[in-house]
Amino acid sequence: MNHLKPTQLRASPRTLFLSPQDVSAIVGHQGIAATLQGLARTIEEDFLRWPSFDKSARLASHSQDGVIELMPIADASHYSFKYVNGHPKNTTKGLSTVMAFGVLAEVATGIPLLVSELTLCTALRTAATSAVAARTLARPGSRVMALIGNGAQSEFQALAFHHLVGIEEIRLFDLDAQATAKVMRNLQHNPDAAKLRLVVCTSIAEAVRGADIVTTITADKTNATILSADMLTPGMHINGVGGDCPGKTEIAPGVLLAAKVFVEYEPQTRIEGDLQHMPADFAVTELWQVLAGQQAGRDNAAQVTMFDSVGFAMEDFSALRYVYAQALAAGLGADIDLIPPLADPKDLYQLIRPLPAQSILNAIKGEQVEMA
């Protein structure tokens, strides 16, 4: 698998642009399983060098209908940011709930190396991150997962847990039966999910009954209670993905009290995650500490664990450097002139400096010749 190490990204005076079609081509060329595995490996590599990143919580602009966010992060060599929205009512207008793009730049010069779509990449990196956490925290041998919320990211979660964690049965529930039918259409006869059993459930309680792992990934911007403490069973792992901004939660406080809770970046999760239910001194562990061997993960087979995932900028950094490397290797994407070409880098005005009269006449004559 070709993917660049953090110090191997090549600088260029031009900027590579990756469209949704380019990212789809990367996935099509590699296959979904290999893409998820590559992303998971890259994300885990970056978690293991967590202290090397300049980190901050994302900048959010909230409105009545949704949120628009900027997610910046940098290490000593590269800087990235993601622009992303979350507008649950968008689907009624024929628009995606989540839309995103991102930039990867060189720290030494500020040159933007890559501008890429991140709508598809966000779904892929979120699923890969969920799988990295579950491999670390869930009981070995977990084979059954409940998937509560069957919207745009659900197939990615299902496939990541199938290929990276070993899940063999997915128990599906959504208040919108058409969303569940969509998942069934996409996965039922899909060779990537040939060995995955899909079970449609009529309630959350039915879906979580007997599940080793529960993934919640709903979109409504409300303080909902998708999972409550009475639904827990010993040894269960909860992958809480849908609570990702202030006022938007899925998990009842009793679940967090009953579980050992893990997060990405604690300052951000306390504001945005299901953790916002809890007092400021409620104990959590950042996932990187477990991956690096600095803190324990699951303490015993009967313990309930929870990954309160809100999505962090480092995961987008990982995704951007991964697709950049894949695109360079495959010759995908288009070079764009995002930065002005300057003969004299101190003379920006040259781009709009009035042309001499003779140059204008020559340009007109040339145009006339072309028209003739």
N, C-alpha and C positions, 0 to 999 in steps of 0.2 A: 504494500500500500504506500503510495507516494503522498506524503504530506510534510510540509515544511516545519522544521524546528523553529522556535521563537526567534533565533538569531539568523535564520537563513532567508527571510523574506527579502526579495530583490527590489531595490529602489528603481524607479523609472520616471523620466520627466513626463510621461504620459500616464493616464489613469485607466485602469481596466474597469469596464462596466459589465456586470453580470445581471442579466434579465431573469425573470422567472423561468423562461424557456431554457436558459443556460443552466440554471440550477437543476431543473428537471432532467436535462441531458446528462448532468453529472450523476444523478441518482439512477437514471436509466442505464448508463454505461456500467456502473459499479454494481447495481442492484441495491434494493432497500436495506437488506441485512448488512451488507458490507459498508454502506454509507453510515448507518446507525453505529456500527462497530467503530468505524473511523472517527466519527464525531465523539463517541463516548471516550475513546482513547485520548483524543486531543483535549477534551474537557477535563479528564482525570489528570493528564499531564499538567494542565494549568492550575488545577486545584492544588497540586503538590508543590507548586511554587507560589502559593497564595501571598506570602509576605512580600514578594517582589512587585506586586501591583499597587498602583496608586488608586485607591478605592473611594467611592462615595455612593450614597443612595441616589436613586434616579430623581430627576427633576420632573415634577408632574404638574400639569395644568388641568384642573378638574372643571367640568361643566355639568349641567343637569343631565345631559345625555351620555356622557362618557368621560374619557380622560385621554390626553395626549402627553407622551413622556419622551424625555431624552435620557439615554443611559450611557454615560461616558466611563471609560477606564483606560489606564495606560500602564505599561511597564517601561523599562529603560530604553527599549528599542522601538516600540510601536504603541500607537494610540488608536482607540476605536470609539465610535458611538453608534447607538441605534436610535432612530426615530420610530416610535410605535404608538398606536392608538388602541383604545378598547371602547367600543361603542356597541353594546348589546342589541340596540334597536336597528342596527344597520341591515340586518338580514331582511327586514320588512321592506327595505329599499333596494334589495338586490345587491347589497354591498357586504363585504366581509366584516365580521366583528373586529378582527385584528388585522391591521395592515402595517407593514414595516419596511424600512430600508436602512442600510448602514454604511459606514465608511471605515476603512482601515488605512492609517497614515503612518509615515515614518517619522519618528520623534526627532532624529538628527536634523532633518531638513523641513519637516512639515508637509512634505509631498504626499498627497492622497494617492495611495497605491491602488485602492479598490473602492468602487461604489457598487453596492450589490443590493438586490432585493433581499429582504429578510422575512417576508411573510411566510414563505415555505420553509426557509431556514429556521425560523423561530419554532415552528411546529416540530421540526426534526431535532433541533438542539434541546428543546424542552423534554421531548421523549427520551433522548439519550441521557440527559441529566437525571431524569426519574429513574432510569435503569441503573445508572452508576450508583445512585443512593440506595436503591433496593438491593443490589448485589452486595452492598456493604452492610445494610441494616436488617433486611428481611431474614427469616429463618432459611437456612439451606434446605433445599428440597421443596420450596414453595412452588405450587403448580396451578393454583386456582386464583384468579383475580376478578373482583367485581369492578366494573367500569361505570361509574355514575356520572352521567353527562355524556351524550353521544354526538357532540357537535364537531366542529372542524378539526380539532386536534385528537379526537378519540382513536382513529385508525393508527396514527403514529404511535400513540401510547401502547395500543394493543400489540403492534408489530415489534416495538422495542422490548417490551416485556417478554414476548414470545421468543425472540431471537437472542436477546442478551441476558435474560434472567431465567428462562426455561419454563415460562408459563404455558400450560397446555389447554386451559379452559378459561374463557372470558365470559363473565355473567353480566349482561348488558341491561341498563335501565336508563330511561330518560322520560321526562314528562311529555315530551313530544315524540309520539310513536313513529313519526316519519323520520326523525333523526336516527332512531335505532334501526329502522328499515334501511336507511342509507348505509349504515355501518355493515349491515348484513350483505347488502349488494356489493359493497367494495371489498369485503373480505371472504365471503362465502366460497367463491370459486377462484380465489386469488392464489396462485402457486406459492406466493410468499407466506400464505397462512394455511397451507394445505393440511398441516398437522394440528391446527388450532381449532378446538371445539368452541362454538359460539352458542350461548344460551340466552334467550330473551326472557327477561323477568318482568313481573307486573308491579313490583314495588322495590323500594330500596332495601327493605328488610329481607325480602326474598333473595335479592342479588348478593347481599353481604353474607348470607347464611352459608357457612362452610368455606368462605374465602380466606385464603392465606394473606392476600394483599388486597387492599381497597384503594382504588384511585378515584378521587373526586375531581371533576373538571367541568364545572358548570360556569355559565357566562353572566348570569344576572348580577347587576350591581346592587346587591342587597346583603343584609346580615341574615343569610339563610342558615338553616340547620339541616344539612344534608345527612350528616352522620352524628348520632348521639351515643352516649356512653353505654346505653343498654344494648347496642348492636355489637359491641366489642366482644371478641373471644380471645382467650389466652394465646399469645404468640403472634397476633395479627400485626401486620405492618400497614400503615396508612400513608398513602402518597397524596397529600393535599395540594392540588395544583391550581384550583380555581379561585382561591382567595388571594388577590394580588393587588389590592389598593384599599385605601381607607374606606370603611363602610361596606366592604365586600368580603364576606366570609362564608364558609361552608360547614365548619366543624364546631360542634357545641363545646363550650368550655370544659365540660366534664370529660370529654375525650382527651384533651390536653393534660388535664389533671391525672388521668389514668395512664398516660403514656410517657415514655422518654422521648423528648422532642429534639429534632435536629433541624438546622436552618442553613441557608447559604451565607448571607451577610446579615448578622444580627441587627445592626442599626436600621436596616431597611425592612427586615421582616417584622420588627416590633411595630412599625408604622402601617404596613400593608398586609401582613399575613393573618392567619387565624390567631396568631400570637397577640394581635391587638386586643383580644378579649382579656388578656392576662395582665397581672400587675408587673411593674417594671423589673422586679427582682425575680420573676419566674425563670427558673433555670433552663437554659437550652445549650446545645453544643453545635458549633459550626462544623459542617460536613468535612471541610478540608482537614480539620484536626484529627478526625477518625481515619481518613485516607492516609494521612501522614504518620499514623501510629502514635499521635500525641494524646488522644483521648479514646476511651472505649466506646464501641458502638453498642450493639445489643448485649445486655448483661447475662441473659439466660433465655432458654427456649420459650418460656411462658410470658416473657415481657412483651408488652405492646409498645411498638415503636412508631414514630410519626415523623415524616419529612414534610415540614411546613414550607413548601416551595413557592416562591413568588417570582422567580426568574431574576437572575442577576447579570449585570453587564459583562462579567468575565466569560459567561457562557456564549454570549454573542461575539466577543473577542475570539474565542476558540472557534466558533463557527465560521467567522470571517476568514481567519487565517487558514482554516481547513479548505474552504471552497476556493480560496485564492490559489492555494497550492494545486488543488485538483484541476482548476481551470487552466493554469499555466502548463501543467503536464499534458492536458488534453487539447490545448489550443483553442479553448472556448472563450467566449466573451468578445467584446469590442473595445479597442483603444479609443478613448475620447479626449478631446482637448479641453479639459476642465480648467487648467491653469493657462493664462495668457502666454503665448510665445513672445519673448522680448529679446531683441538684439542687445539692448542695454538694460540689465535688470533694475537699474536705478531710474529708468525713464518709462514709467507706466503711461504717461501722457501720449507716447508715440502711437498708442492704439486709436486715439481719436484726433490726433493732430491734423489740421486741415491740409489737404493735398495741394501741392503746387498746381497752378493753372494748367501747365503743360501735361501733368499727370492726369488731370481730369479730362482734357481733350483726348489724350491717348486712350483712356478708358472708354470714352464715348465712341471713338472711332472703332475700337475693338468690338464694342457691342454692336455697332452698325454692320461690321463685317460679318459677325456671327449671324445676325438677322438676315443678311443678304444670302 
